[in-house]
Amino acid sequence: MFQAYEFSYAGESSYQYGLMLYDFGGRGQADTGFGNKASIVESRTNTRIQPIHFGTNYHQSPLEFKLIFGAQHSLDRYELQNIAMWLTGHSDYQWLSIDQPDLDHVVFRCLITALTPLTHGWLPMAFEATVRCDCPYAYGHPFTEHCLVRGETSLLFRNESTVREYLKPTLAFVPEPGATGLTIVNKSDGGRTFSLTGLPADDLQIQVDNNSGVIQELSHGYNLYDGFNLNFFRLVPGGNDLEITGDGMLTISGRFLYNVAA
């Protein structure tokens, strides 16, 4: 056996159960490909050599990999039950982090779909877990960027994701008294404009979940969709040159996406 690293799942550390990642009887963390496997959508006809290309889908299948972990002693039935209770049976995706130098900047949102005990001399000492993520990518740790907007304000926001997908963070905006709107032009995205106009009153707290396509006013429950131009905010990979118009405090938050081989 080769001792390796701690991991955490659903808010609990493997050390609480006396477990760690390691190679067991020649079984270890096998090489796993990147999660964004291309699915090419096209049609081929008898009248032309080239296909009629409609696009490429990179998130048809989520990232899936194996974890091998165990203890330095044989596990009794009660320990096996406690470990299975910790790792399996969740109804929603949980966060998995692996305390390994090249993975300390990412976490996985996943479910453990299978858990198989591994034995040595007929005694259970380790497990093989099948991990299925909610998407093809790992997530970075949460980021938060605050920007005090006064009239027209420029902001260079760097999207550190290592994928070509658009990043759709959450926006929070607390307008100053008398402010009637918020506009964000992303010059790095062809001038795409997010716009809210006709804000109804003072003492507003606006939250925009751009990934889910939901806008909420948290103080009074106002419907803000009537003044929305239907362009949800998004970020391209790399630098984003933003031109923001309004008055108030704007917060951009979320997690970067990383294309990693687990």
Backbone hydrogen bonds, N-H to C=O, Kabsch-Sander energy under -0.5 kcal/mol:
donor,donor_aa,acceptor,acceptor_aa,energy
2,F,23,D,-1.2
4,A,21,L,-1.4
8,S,97,S,-2.6
9,Y,12,E,-2.6
10,A,95,W,-1.5
12,E,9,Y,-1.9
14,S,7,F,-2.8
16,Q,13,S,-1.1
17,Y,14,S,-1.5
18,G,15,Y,-1.1
19,L,14,S,-2.5
20,M,70,G,-1.9
21,L,5,Y,-3.3
22,Y,68,I,-1.4
23,D,2,F,-1.1
24,F,27,R,-3.7
27,R,24,F,-2.1
28,G,26,G,-0.5
30,A,28,G,-1.1
35,G,136,P,-0.6
35,G,260,V,-0.6
37,K,35,G,-2.1
39,S,57,N,-2.0
40,I,38,A,-0.5
41,V,55,G,-2.7
42,E,40,I,-0.7
43,S,52,I,-2.1
48,R,45,T,-0.6
52,I,43,S,-3.5
53,H,51,P,-0.9
54,F,41,V,-2.7
55,G,41,V,-1.2
57,N,39,S,-3.0
58,Y,56,T,-0.6
63,L,135,C,-2.0
65,F,131,V,-2.1
67,L,129,A,-2.3
69,F,67,L,-0.5
69,F,127,F,-1.9
70,G,20,M,-2.4
71,A,125,M,-2.4
75,L,124,P,-3.4
80,L,76,D,-2.2
81,Q,77,R,-2.1
82,N,78,Y,-2.2
83,I,79,E,-2.4
84,A,80,L,-2.4
85,M,81,Q,-2.3
86,W,82,N,-1.9
87,L,83,I,-2.2
88,T,84,A,-2.3
94,Q,110,C,-3.1
96,L,108,F,-3.2
97,S,8,S,-2.2
99,D,6,E,-2.4
99,D,97,S,-0.5
100,Q,98,I,-2.6
103,L,100,Q,-2.5
104,D,100,Q,-0.7
104,D,101,P,-0.6
106,V,103,L,-1.4
107,V,139,Y,-2.7
108,F,96,L,-3.1
110,C,94,Q,-3.3
110,C,108,F,-0.7
111,L,132,R,-2.3
112,I,87,L,-0.5
113,T,111,L,-0.8
113,T,130,T,-1.9
114,A,130,T,-0.9
116,T,128,E,-2.7
118,L,126,A,-3.3
120,H,123,L,-2.8
123,L,120,H,-1.1
125,M,118,L,-2.6
126,A,118,L,-1.8
127,F,69,F,-3.2
128,E,116,T,-2.4
129,A,67,L,-2.9
130,T,114,A,-2.5
131,V,65,F,-3.3
131,V,129,A,-0.6
132,R,111,L,-2.8
132,R,130,T,-0.5
133,C,63,L,-3.0
133,C,131,V,-0.5
134,D,109,R,-2.3
138,A,258,Y,-2.7
139,Y,107,V,-3.1
140,G,256,F,-2.8
141,H,105,H,-0.6
143,F,254,G,-2.7
145,E,252,I,-2.9
147,C,250,L,-2.8
149,V,147,C,-0.7
149,V,248,G,-3.1
151,G,246,G,-1.3
152,E,150,R,-0.5
153,T,151,G,-0.6
153,T,244,I,-3.5
155,L,242,L,-2.5
157,F,155,L,-0.7
157,F,240,N,-2.6
158,R,156,L,-0.5
159,N,157,F,-0.6
159,N,238,G,-3.2
160,E,158,R,-0.8
162,T,257,L,-2.1
167,L,235,L,-2.4
170,T,253,S,-2.9
171,L,208,V,-2.5
172,A,251,T,-2.3
173,F,206,I,-2.7
174,V,249,M,-2.2
176,E,247,D,-2.5
179,A,176,E,-2.4
182,L,196,L,-2.6
183,T,245,T,-2.3
184,I,194,F,-2.9
185,V,243,E,-2.6
186,N,184,I,-0.6
186,N,192,R,-2.8
187,K,185,V,-0.9
187,K,241,D,-2.5
188,S,241,D,-0.5
189,D,186,N,-1.6
190,G,187,K,-0.7
191,G,186,N,-1.5
192,R,186,N,-0.8
192,R,189,D,-1.0
194,F,184,I,-2.8
196,L,182,L,-3.0
197,T,227,G,-2.1
199,L,180,T,-2.5
206,I,173,F,-2.7
207,Q,216,Q,-2.8
208,V,171,L,-3.1
209,D,207,Q,-0.5
209,D,214,V,-3.0
210,N,169,P,-1.0
210,N,208,V,-1.1
213,G,209,D,-1.6
214,V,209,D,-2.0
216,Q,207,Q,-2.9
218,L,205,Q,-3.2
218,L,216,Q,-0.6
221,G,217,E,-1.1
224,L,222,Y,-0.7
227,G,224,L,-0.9
228,F,225,Y,-1.7
229,N,195,S,-1.7
232,F,230,L,-0.8
235,L,167,L,-2.5
238,G,159,N,-2.0
240,N,157,F,-2.2
242,L,155,L,-3.1
242,L,240,N,-1.0
243,E,185,V,-2.5
244,I,153,T,-3.5
244,I,242,L,-0.5
245,T,183,T,-2.9
246,G,151,G,-2.3
248,G,149,V,-2.0
249,M,174,V,-2.0
250,L,147,C,-2.9
250,L,248,G,-0.6
251,T,172,A,-2.8
252,I,145,E,-2.8
253,S,170,T,-2.4
253,S,251,T,-0.5
254,G,143,F,-1.7
258,Y,138,A,-2.8
260,V,258,Y,-1.0
262,A,260,V,-0.6
